[in-house]
Amino acid sequence: MMKELEFIYKRHSVRRYQDTPVPAEDLRQILAAATQAPSGKNLQSWHFVVVKNTALIAKMAAAVREKNRQLAEYLPEEERKPFTGMVEYHTVFKQAPVVILAYAGPYPTVAESLLKGGRMPEQEARQYAKANPAIQNVAAAMENLTLAAAALGYGTCWMTGPTYAAEEIGAMIGPVKESYFLAAMTPLGVPLTAGSSPQRKPLEEVVTIIE
Ligand SMILES: Cc1cc2nc3c(=O)[nH]c(=O)nc-3n(C[C@H](O)[C@H](O)[C@H](O)COP(=O)(O)O)c2cc1C
């Protein structure tokens, strides 16, 4: 690994935290790094809600647990256990001193206009929506955030699992911004133990080079 790229390899998902608080200035630097991400048309269509209230964090985790139980009832029998078994992975933020909720805002695309125009069959118009810049914007910010946190010695865990409880979490934190939705969240704090990322696929498997 090149020395210049060490900061990339420092980040890994952290699922257990010390209860040491995160100083406000560190938090601010991490959020500023997040918003330094590129975004389509520089729309910066993201919003971050930082929860430092540990009682509220515990309540959010309880809501995820309860929603997991409720949703399981709608699943086909053979998928229930695997889904409820994942709940630990959907609540890894429960003991972190800080949780950051990443909301994604609307991003007007040609796909939406094509659908509205109504002249193109819906199935055909939908193929132009696949790249989804709204998600890519917030994902770019999330990546910056997690890398910045790691560079400052903090742990994070990019999570989409708990977003099925977005409504319940939203009711706890109050209104964010019109038409914004919960895209991801991450705990933030000092890792309880050292750790590292799981292995990656070999480059040959995920890269095609055309000379
Ligand atoms: C979009 C996305 C959603 C994820 N959701 C969860 C999650 O809900 N719970 C969890 O424990 N980890 C979650 N992860 C973390 C992945 O499991 C992790 O990034 C992957 O296993 C690679 O490990 P590393 O982050 O340590 O390199 C998510 C990661 C991404 C990018």
The ligand as a Tripos MOL2 file, in Angstrom:
@<TRIPOS>MOLECULE
LIG
   31    33     1     0     0
SMALL
NO_CHARGES

@<TRIPOS>ATOM
      1 C1        -24.3630    0.7720    2.1250 C.3       1 LIG1
      2 C2        -23.8190    0.0150    3.3110 C.ar      1 LIG1
      3 C3        -24.6680   -0.4680    4.2800 C.ar      1 LIG1
      4 C4        -24.1780   -1.1480    5.4030 C.ar      1 LIG1
      5 N1        -25.0480   -1.5140    6.4000 N.ar      1 LIG1
      6 C5        -24.5670   -2.1210    7.5230 C.ar      1 LIG1
      7 C6        -25.4310   -2.4210    8.6020 C.ar      1 LIG1
      8 O1        -26.6240   -2.1520    8.5770 O.2       1 LIG1
      9 N2        -24.8990   -3.0180    9.7010 N.ar      1 LIG1
     10 C7        -23.5560   -3.3210    9.7850 C.ar      1 LIG1
     11 O2        -23.1490   -3.8560   10.8130 O.2       1 LIG1
     12 N3        -22.6960   -3.0080    8.7800 N.ar      1 LIG1
     13 C8        -23.1720   -2.4110    7.6610 C.ar      1 LIG1
     14 N4        -22.3150   -2.0480    6.6510 N.ar      1 LIG1
     15 C9        -20.8580   -2.3180    6.7940 C.3       1 LIG1
     16 C10       -20.3840   -3.4590    5.9120 C.3       1 LIG1
     17 O3        -20.7690   -4.6840    6.4580 O.3       1 LIG1
     18 C11       -18.8630   -3.3530    5.7590 C.3       1 LIG1
     19 O4        -18.5370   -2.1330    5.1570 O.3       1 LIG1
     20 C12       -18.2470   -4.4820    4.9400 C.3       1 LIG1
     21 O5        -18.4430   -5.7180    5.5710 O.3       1 LIG1
     22 C13       -16.7430   -4.2650    4.7340 C.3       1 LIG1
     23 O6        -16.0890   -4.1330    5.9720 O.3       1 LIG1
     24 P1        -15.2630   -2.8190    6.3950 P.3       1 LIG1
     25 O7        -16.2330   -1.6670    6.3970 O.co2     1 LIG1
     26 O8        -14.7440   -3.1240    7.7550 O.co2     1 LIG1
     27 O9        -14.1970   -2.6200    5.3870 O.co2     1 LIG1
     28 C14       -22.7830   -1.3660    5.5300 C.ar      1 LIG1
     29 C15       -21.9190   -0.8480    4.5620 C.ar      1 LIG1
     30 C16       -22.4200   -0.1380    3.4870 C.ar      1 LIG1
     31 C17       -21.4690    0.4500    2.4950 C.3       1 LIG1
@<TRIPOS>BOND
     1     1     2 1
     2     2     3 ar
     3     2    30 ar
     4     3     4 ar
     5     4     5 ar
     6     4    28 ar
     7     5     6 ar
     8     6     7 ar
     9     6    13 1
    10     7     8 2
    11     7     9 ar
    12     9    10 ar
    13    10    11 2
    14    10    12 ar
    15    12    13 ar
    16    13    14 ar
    17    14    15 1
    18    14    28 ar
    19    15    16 1
    20    16    17 1
    21    16    18 1
    22    18    19 1
    23    18    20 1
    24    20    21 1
    25    20    22 1
    26    22    23 1
    27    23    24 1
    28    24    25 2
    29    24    26 1
    30    24    27 1
    31    28    29 ar
    32    29    30 ar
    33    30    31 1
@<TRIPOS>SUBSTRUCTURE
     1 LIG1         1 GROUP 0 **** ****
